[in-house]
Amino acid sequence: MLLIAKMRKMCCCDLQLLSNQVLAKYSNVFSRINTLVTITDFGGWNKAQATHFADGGIFDKIYMPQ
């Protein structure tokens, strides 16, 4: 029950949760997630690192220093 109470509090901070009980209460805030992805879906850690975080990767293209 304590876990459910903590999850409800997290929903107030716009954090998506996977508890069906909490999701039912906040269904107007969060859409249902049917399939979660893993790093394998991105080609593994080496490919994800090279694509997204290596010099010139996607992160460099979208990051805007303040």
C-alpha positions in Angstrom: 0.0 0.0 0.0 2.9 2.4 0.7 4.2 1.7 -2.8 0.8 2.7 -4.3 0.8 5.9 -2.2 4.3 6.8 -3.5 3.3 6.1 -7.0 0.3 8.4 -6.7 2.5 11.2 -5.4 4.9 10.6 -8.4 1.9 11.0 -10.8 1.5 14.6 -9.4 5.0 15.2 -10.8 4.1 13.9 -14.3 6.1 10.7 -13.9 4.6 7.8 -15.8 4.1 4.7 -13.7 3.2 1.1 -14.5 0.8 0.2 -11.7 -2.6 -0.6 -13.1 -4.3 0.7 -10.0 -2.6 4.1 -10.1 -2.9 4.3 -13.9 -6.6 3.8 -13.7 -6.9 6.9 -11.4 -4.6 9.0 -13.6 -5.8 7.7 -17.0 -6.7 11.3 -18.0 -3.0 12.3 -17.5 -1.1 9.3 -18.9 -1.8 7.1 -21.9 -1.4 3.3 -21.5 1.9 1.9 -22.4 1.4 -1.5 -24.2 5.0 -2.3 -25.1 8.2 -1.2 -23.4 11.4 -1.1 -25.4 14.8 -2.3 -24.3 18.3 -1.3 -25.4 18.2 -4.3 -27.8 15.5 -2.4 -29.8 18.1 0.3 -30.4 20.8 -2.1 -31.6 22.6 -2.6 -28.3 24.6 -0.2 -26.1 27.5 0.2 -28.6 25.2 1.3 -31.5 23.1 3.5 -29.2 26.2 5.2 -27.9 27.6 5.8 -31.4 24.2 7.0 -32.8 23.1 9.2 -29.9 26.0 10.3 -27.8 29.3 10.1 -29.8 30.7 13.4 -31.2 28.3 14.6 -33.9 25.6 12.2 -32.7 21.9 13.1 -32.2 22.5 14.6 -28.8 25.0 17.1 -30.3 22.4 18.0 -32.9 19.6 18.8 -30.4 21.5 20.1 -27.4 21.4 23.9 -27.1 23.7 25.3 -24.3 22.1 27.8 -22.1 
